[in-house]
Amino acid sequence: MSLNIDEINKELAGKTPEEIINWAISIAKKPVVTTNFRPYEGAILNLVSKIKEDIEVIWCDTGYNTPNTYKHAEALIHQLELNIHLYVPKQTVAHRNITLGLPTIDDENHGIFTEQVKLEPFKRAMAAHQPDVWFTNLRKGQTAFRDSIDIISKSKDGIIKVSPFYNWSDEELDTYLEENNLPNEFKYFDPTKVENNRECGLHI
């Protein structure tokens, strides 16, 4: 899909998340939304699925989520009647605990670990669904990399990435969740990031 990303971002600046999603759906042939059920995911899942009820929701579960996150995921899946497509690593956590453990970011095995639990399942999901538009809840201020993109960006594979809530604050999202009777989850754990300001690897 050939688009002038800079011009589109200028046109979408100041638009509401709903208007941004409607624009993206209008140009999409095969849109998807990805989620890991981290904090504030309820906002994008609610709004995107409200506009396109049957949108494919890709969940790449590392297998290391907290009990709270799994309960939160189940609650949102049922409340929003999400068209969920689950992808998990090819190796179980139990097996990996013996062969790799949970490597720190300084460990030479951290790259292998990240490939196994996050990158490979994600690549498999994208190959299976072949989206042209990818909704995600990236926001400005989360990481240095995310500060460098905008509402609309392109993945390294050329997929149009749409972040409808890119310029929203936590406070604005808190209000949105409350107004829409949506739960939130703060006990989320990403085993590949360790630190909150590190990029997860899917977006760079």
Rosetta silent file (secondary structure, phi, psi, omega in degrees, C-alpha in Angstrom):
SEQUENCE: MSLNIDEINKELAGKTPEEIINWAISIAKKPVVTTNFRPYEGAILNLVSKIKEDIEVIWCDTGYNTPNTYKHAEALIHQLELNIHLYVPKQTVAHRNITLGLPTIDDENHGIFTEQVKLEPFKRAMAAHQPDVWFTNLRKGQTAFRDSIDIISKSKDGIIKVSPFYNWSDEELDTYLEENNLPNEFKYFDPTKVENNRECGLHI
SCORE:     score description
SCORE:     0.000 S_00000001
   1 L     0.000  122.455 -177.329    0.000    0.000    0.000 S_00000001
   2 L   -98.192  111.905 -179.699    1.530    3.295   -1.141 S_00000001
   3 L  -136.530  148.408  173.953    0.704    6.188    1.178 S_00000001
   4 L   -87.376   95.987 -172.920    2.347    9.480    2.062 S_00000001
   5 H   -60.260  -41.943 -178.771    2.716    8.851    5.797 S_00000001
   6 H   -62.507  -43.086 -179.702    3.803   12.411    6.643 S_00000001
   7 H   -66.904  -40.146 -179.909    0.814   13.940    4.857 S_00000001
   8 H   -64.840  -41.289  178.772   -1.607   11.503    6.446 S_00000001
   9 H   -63.591  -35.146  175.992   -0.279   12.264    9.930 S_00000001
  10 H   -65.201  -40.935 -179.255   -0.814   15.976    9.272 S_00000001
  11 H   -68.588  -33.145 -176.033   -4.386   15.275    8.196 S_00000001
  12 H   -89.631  -11.146  178.707   -5.077   13.066   11.221 S_00000001
  13 L   -58.841  127.695  179.602   -3.507   15.396   13.790 S_00000001
  14 L    89.052   -8.966  177.733   -6.257   16.507   16.138 S_00000001
  15 L   -76.378  155.472  177.228   -8.664   13.794   14.991 S_00000001
  16 L   -77.277  158.797  175.357  -10.327   11.566   17.583 S_00000001
  17 H   -54.659  -37.265  178.897   -9.312    7.906   17.930 S_00000001
  18 H   -63.523  -42.319  178.768  -12.693    6.963   16.448 S_00000001
  19 H   -65.954  -37.999  179.327  -12.085    9.139   13.381 S_00000001
  20 H   -65.108  -43.963  179.513   -8.585    7.675   12.978 S_00000001
  21 H   -64.754  -43.298  178.606   -9.917    4.113   13.147 S_00000001
  22 H   -59.910  -41.348  177.585  -12.701    4.880   10.667 S_00000001
  23 H   -61.665  -46.947 -176.532  -10.130    6.309    8.228 S_00000001
  24 H   -64.778  -41.159  178.896   -7.897    3.243    8.583 S_00000001
  25 H   -62.971  -34.086 -177.602  -10.775    0.794    8.153 S_00000001
  26 H   -67.069  -25.211 -179.215  -11.817    2.641    4.989 S_00000001
  27 H  -101.827   -7.296 -172.672   -8.459    1.922    3.316 S_00000001
  28 L   -87.997  141.943  170.588   -7.915   -1.568    4.736 S_00000001
  29 L  -101.267  -33.097 -177.984   -8.506   -4.845    2.966 S_00000001
  30 L  -142.649   74.679 -179.633   -7.255   -7.039    5.827 S_00000001
  31 E   -80.721  150.113  171.528   -6.995   -5.130    9.129 S_00000001
  32 E  -137.142  161.508  170.031   -5.948   -6.733   12.421 S_00000001
  33 E  -125.619  135.050  178.224   -5.450   -5.490   15.953 S_00000001
  34 E  -104.656  151.520  178.818   -2.737   -6.956   18.170 S_00000001
  35 E  -151.460  153.150  168.877   -2.847   -7.107   21.933 S_00000001
  36 L  -127.387    9.315  176.596   -0.969   -8.526   24.900 S_00000001
  37 L    61.979   31.375  172.973   -3.565   -7.309   27.426 S_00000001
  38 L   -75.927 -178.893  179.696   -1.149   -4.917   29.100 S_00000001
  39 L   -53.570  137.627  174.389   -2.451   -1.722   30.781 S_00000001
  40 L    72.873    8.274  177.690   -4.981    0.283   28.735 S_00000001
  41 H   -66.312  -25.402  179.612   -5.430   -2.349   26.025 S_00000001
  42 H   -57.744  -30.538 -177.419   -9.152   -2.313   26.762 S_00000001
  43 H   -65.470  -53.163 -177.177   -9.443    1.103   25.100 S_00000001
  44 H   -71.067  -36.536  179.306   -8.226    0.122   21.639 S_00000001
  45 H   -64.500  -39.400  178.958   -9.877   -3.311   21.740 S_00000001
  46 H   -65.472  -49.285 -173.092  -13.200   -1.730   22.636 S_00000001
  47 H   -72.194  -42.860 -179.596  -13.102    1.021   20.020 S_00000001
  48 H   -66.184  -43.222 -178.028  -11.727   -1.012   17.105 S_00000001
  49 H   -73.325  -21.220  175.446  -14.115   -3.929   17.687 S_00000001
  50 H   -72.150  -37.463 -178.830  -17.027   -1.508   18.048 S_00000001
  51 H   -80.271  -38.390  177.212  -16.285   -0.064   14.599 S_00000001
  52 L  -131.242   94.653 -170.349  -15.446   -3.423   12.978 S_00000001
  53 L   -59.548  -34.537 -174.632  -17.066   -6.186   15.027 S_00000001
  54 L   -96.346   13.198 -176.785  -15.378   -9.104   13.265 S_00000001
  55 L   -58.805  139.827  179.463  -11.840   -7.710   13.214 S_00000001
  56 E   -75.129  124.658 -179.070   -9.218  -10.363   13.862 S_00000001
  57 E  -106.258  113.955 -177.384   -7.576   -9.826   17.253 S_00000001
  58 E   -95.555  120.923  176.772   -4.099  -11.349   17.460 S_00000001
  59 E  -116.363  111.407  173.527   -2.859  -12.275   20.921 S_00000001
  60 E   -95.849  102.690 -176.493    0.720  -13.509   21.132 S_00000001
  61 L   -92.116  115.842 -178.744    0.896  -14.977   24.631 S_00000001
  62 L   -66.857  -22.978 -175.053    4.482  -15.418   25.844 S_00000001
  63 L    93.936   -2.960 -177.242    3.324  -17.867   28.511 S_00000001
  64 L  -111.869   14.536  179.390    4.764  -15.662   31.268 S_00000001
  65 L   -66.301  156.073  177.945    1.731  -13.483   31.980 S_00000001
  66 L   -76.933  158.803  174.736    0.610  -12.995   35.554 S_00000001
  67 H   -54.000  -38.102  179.106   -2.586  -14.664   36.832 S_00000001
  68 H   -61.527  -41.530 -179.134   -4.151  -11.184   36.922 S_00000001
  69 H   -66.291  -40.883  178.427   -3.361  -10.618   33.243 S_00000001
  70 H   -64.650  -39.791  177.704   -4.888  -13.946   32.203 S_00000001
  71 H   -66.211  -40.275  177.932   -8.045  -13.172   34.196 S_00000001
  72 H   -62.548  -44.047  179.791   -8.129   -9.676   32.656 S_00000001
  73 H   -60.863  -47.410 -179.783   -7.724  -11.124   29.151 S_00000001
  74 H   -61.422  -40.412  179.834  -10.561  -13.586   29.640 S_00000001
  75 H   -63.126  -45.029 -179.463  -12.816  -10.844   31.008 S_00000001
  76 H   -69.068  -40.125  179.551  -12.177   -8.533   28.029 S_00000001
  77 H   -57.925  -43.487 -178.223  -12.483  -11.319   25.458 S_00000001
  78 H   -77.556  -40.950 -179.259  -15.935  -12.185   26.774 S_00000001
  79 H   -62.858  -42.030 -176.270  -17.121   -8.632   27.490 S_00000001
  80 H   -95.749   -2.092 -178.787  -16.185   -7.368   24.019 S_00000001
  81 L    51.561   52.540 -175.179  -16.871  -10.685   22.224 S_00000001
  82 L   -71.896  142.807  175.071  -13.466  -10.454   20.581 S_00000001
  83 E   -85.698   75.334 -168.019  -12.580  -12.484   17.493 S_00000001
  84 E   -84.130  139.693  175.343   -9.416  -13.687   19.201 S_00000001
  85 E  -126.101  110.664 -172.665   -6.611  -15.593   17.478 S_00000001
  86 E   -93.814  132.374  175.637   -4.121  -16.965   19.989 S_00000001
  87 E  -126.467  132.195 -178.341   -0.455  -17.613   19.173 S_00000001
  88 L  -129.175  160.400  177.367    1.956  -19.173   21.652 S_00000001
  89 L   -60.853  156.139 -179.194    5.629  -20.208   21.532 S_00000001
  90 L   -75.208  -18.948 -179.891    6.429  -23.636   20.110 S_00000001
  91 L  -110.492  140.903 -179.798    8.233  -24.588   23.310 S_00000001
  92 L   -73.209  159.400  176.377    6.533  -24.733   26.709 S_00000001
  93 H   -61.042  -41.302 -179.129    7.596  -22.544   29.622 S_00000001
  94 H   -59.002  -43.937  179.354    8.485  -25.677   31.603 S_00000001
  95 H   -66.248  -44.776 -178.276   10.856  -26.879   28.877 S_00000001
  96 H   -65.657  -32.929  178.274   12.403  -23.432   28.423 S_00000001
  97 H   -60.036  -30.637  178.673   12.937  -23.062   32.164 S_00000001
  98 H   -80.180  -40.728 -173.528   15.300  -26.043   31.943 S_00000001
  99 H   -86.429  -35.014 -176.067   17.126  -25.022   28.752 S_00000001
 100 L  -124.959  -30.362 -171.672   17.260  -21.205   29.074 S_00000001
 101 L    72.623 -150.908  177.354   15.607  -20.074   32.266 S_00000001
 102 L  -118.114   87.795 -172.684   14.574  -16.407   32.283 S_00000001
 103 L   -65.452  144.107  171.847   17.651  -14.576   30.919 S_00000001
 104 L   -75.816  168.417 -177.545   18.450  -11.009   31.945 S_00000001
 105 L   -66.671  -18.025  178.900   18.963   -8.413   29.220 S_00000001
 106 L   -90.041   -8.834 -178.268   22.741   -8.786   29.657 S_00000001
 107 L   -75.875  138.101 -179.490   22.639  -12.554   29.194 S_00000001
 108 L   -63.704  -18.361  179.324   23.850  -13.819   25.795 S_00000001
 109 L   -88.245   -1.825 -176.990   20.724  -16.028   25.676 S_00000001
 110 H   -62.826  -37.385  178.834   18.314  -13.086   25.935 S_00000001
 111 H   -64.539  -41.164  177.893   18.078  -12.772   22.134 S_00000001
 112 H   -63.951  -44.681  179.287   17.250  -16.456   21.762 S_00000001
 113 H   -58.944  -47.512 -179.510   14.653  -16.165   24.528 S_00000001
 114 H   -62.285  -40.867  177.254   13.019  -13.122   22.890 S_00000001
 115 H   -61.298  -42.844 -176.846   12.906  -14.864   19.526 S_00000001
 116 H   -68.525  -47.024 -170.049   11.243  -17.921   21.054 S_00000001
 117 H   -91.259  -18.619 -175.418    8.592  -16.280   23.217 S_00000001
 118 H  -128.868  -54.396 -170.898    7.715  -13.160   21.234 S_00000001
 119 H   -70.208  -44.900 -178.713    9.203  -12.674   17.774 S_00000001
 120 H   -63.982  -47.845  177.180    8.597  -16.154   16.309 S_00000001
 121 H   -60.797  -36.340  179.424    4.918  -16.350   17.380 S_00000001
 122 H   -67.160  -45.149  177.612    4.374  -12.814   16.093 S_00000001
 123 H   -60.832  -39.876  178.885    5.972  -13.567   12.714 S_00000001
 124 H   -64.333  -40.637  178.905    3.853  -16.706   12.482 S_00000001
 125 H   -64.796  -45.973 -178.653    0.704  -14.727   13.245 S_00000001
 126 H   -66.472  -35.793  177.985    1.469  -12.064   10.657 S_00000001
 127 H   -66.615  -35.321 -178.816    2.295  -14.680    8.022 S_00000001
 128 H   -74.267  -38.100 -174.305   -1.016  -16.412    8.685 S_00000001
 129 H   -94.496  -27.803  178.344   -3.185  -13.271    8.645 S_00000001
 130 L    47.359   59.812 -179.116   -1.218  -11.140    6.135 S_00000001
 131 L   -75.758  155.033  170.435   -2.694   -7.793    7.255 S_00000001
 132 L  -105.595  -20.251  175.696   -2.331   -4.534    5.371 S_00000001
 133 E  -129.844  132.727 -174.471   -3.407   -2.425    8.367 S_00000001
 134 E  -126.682  110.933  176.334   -2.284   -3.177   11.919 S_00000001
 135 E   -84.310  133.966  178.914   -3.948   -1.452   14.882 S_00000001
 136 L  -145.738  160.319 -176.734   -1.811   -1.156   17.984 S_00000001
 137 L  -102.565   38.922  174.078   -1.905    0.866   21.192 S_00000001
 138 L   -64.303  142.365  178.508    1.523    2.482   20.910 S_00000001
 139 L  -137.116  149.925  176.748    1.637    5.875   22.609 S_00000001
 140 L   -62.208  138.088  178.478    3.999    8.794   22.712 S_00000001
 141 L    96.571   -7.183 -179.032    6.147    8.800   25.844 S_00000001
 142 L   -77.988  -45.845  177.610    6.345    5.020   26.252 S_00000001
 143 L  -145.484  165.279  178.232    9.827    4.538   24.750 S_00000001
 144 H   -60.389  -40.398  179.556   12.344    6.629   22.821 S_00000001
 145 H   -62.664  -44.598 -177.524   11.468    4.732   19.648 S_00000001
 146 H   -67.431  -25.367  173.669    7.742    5.342   20.052 S_00000001
 147 H   -67.686  -20.625 -174.447    8.427    9.057   20.498 S_00000001
 148 L   -90.804   -8.543 -179.695    9.960    9.003   17.010 S_00000001
 149 L  -101.058 -154.795 -179.001    6.887    7.669   15.194 S_00000001
 150 L  -155.321 -167.130  179.737    3.353    9.097   14.932 S_00000001
 151 L   -56.154  -44.966  178.267   -0.298    8.063   14.683 S_00000001
 152 E  -113.390  132.068  175.573    0.467    6.352   11.368 S_00000001
 153 E  -145.827  178.921  178.426    3.741    4.565   10.691 S_00000001
 154 E  -122.150  138.117  174.520    4.997    1.623    8.675 S_00000001
 155 L   -74.378  168.330  179.529    6.376   -1.650    9.957 S_00000001
 156 L   -64.644  -16.986  177.492    9.631   -2.975    8.532 S_00000001
 157 L   -95.408    5.291  176.496    7.465   -5.291    6.426 S_00000001
 158 L    87.943    7.577  178.543    5.480   -2.399    4.950 S_00000001
 159 L   -78.496  137.329  177.774    2.303   -2.882    7.007 S_00000001
 160 E   -75.019  115.824  179.368    0.454    0.345    7.884 S_00000001
 161 E   -96.515  129.831 -176.551    0.558    0.662   11.679 S_00000001
 162 E  -120.634  122.459  179.705   -2.216    2.727   13.239 S_00000001
 163 L  -117.897   84.973 -172.196   -2.005    3.999   16.828 S_00000001
 164 L   -61.324  -29.305 -177.494   -5.348    5.787   17.418 S_00000001
 165 L  -101.668   21.982 -172.401   -4.532    6.759   21.030 S_00000001
 166 L   -51.326  -41.104 -174.978   -0.956    7.833   20.228 S_00000001
 167 L   -97.909    9.515 -177.828   -1.282   11.298   21.793 S_00000001
 168 L   -85.891  147.194  176.945   -3.468   10.332   24.746 S_00000001
 169 L   -90.885  167.422  175.007   -2.293   10.457   28.355 S_00000001
 170 H   -58.778  -38.866 -178.120   -2.871    7.827   31.035 S_00000001
 171 H   -64.097  -40.861  178.042   -5.417   10.174   32.610 S_00000001
 172 H   -65.510  -39.020  178.564   -7.405   10.449   29.378 S_00000001
 173 H   -70.155  -36.114  175.053   -7.375    6.690   28.997 S_00000001
 174 H   -56.982  -44.677  179.767   -8.455    6.231   32.618 S_00000001
 175 H   -64.215  -42.487  179.668  -11.489    8.391   31.856 S_00000001
 176 H   -60.475  -47.102 -179.055  -12.232    6.461   28.658 S_00000001
 177 H   -62.247  -41.575 -179.860  -12.116    3.116   30.457 S_00000001
 178 H   -65.161  -44.434 -178.351  -14.340    4.388   33.247 S_00000001
 179 H   -65.260  -28.509 -177.857  -16.891    5.881   30.845 S_00000001
 180 L  -103.306   10.747  176.736  -17.057    2.614   28.888 S_00000001
 181 L    55.315   46.322 -177.634  -17.108    0.341   31.943 S_00000001
 182 L  -110.018  140.230  178.073  -13.887   -1.367   30.913 S_00000001
 183 L   -76.816  163.923  174.567  -11.406   -3.072   33.259 S_00000001
 184 L  -131.124  166.629 -176.060   -7.694   -2.303   33.371 S_00000001
 185 L  -143.672  121.844 -177.306   -4.684   -4.386   34.347 S_00000001
 186 L  -114.098   -0.895 -179.308   -1.449   -3.155   35.942 S_00000001
 187 L   -98.452   30.911  179.346    0.195   -6.427   37.015 S_00000001
 188 L   -74.056  142.626  179.431    1.329   -7.150   33.466 S_00000001
 189 L  -132.845  124.490  175.675    4.815   -8.633   33.004 S_00000001
 190 L  -106.855  109.804 -175.621    6.820   -8.742   29.777 S_00000001
 191 L   -68.517  -14.660 -177.642    9.714  -11.193   30.227 S_00000001
 192 L   -93.136  -17.351 -175.650   11.596   -9.787   27.213 S_00000001
 193 L   -97.382  -41.944 -178.075   11.601   -6.128   28.260 S_00000001
 194 L    65.752  -55.135  179.384   12.373   -6.266   31.998 S_00000001
 195 L  -104.563  140.448 -174.123   12.427   -2.462   32.102 S_00000001
 196 L   -63.370  -27.544 -175.597    9.323   -0.435   31.139 S_00000001
 197 L   -91.915    8.953  176.879   11.209    1.996   28.899 S_00000001
 198 L   -91.154  145.127  177.240   12.718   -0.733   26.690 S_00000001
 199 L   -75.170  146.491 -173.263   11.199   -1.490   23.275 S_00000001
 200 L   -80.451  -17.238  178.267    9.592   -4.924   23.015 S_00000001
 201 L   105.967  -18.651 -178.997   11.130   -5.837   19.649 S_00000001
 202 L   -80.883  -23.098 -168.292    7.957   -6.078   17.556 S_00000001
 203 L  -105.816   -8.895 -177.608    7.886   -2.447   16.472 S_00000001
 204 L   -93.895    0.000    0.000   11.476   -1.611   15.543 S_00000001
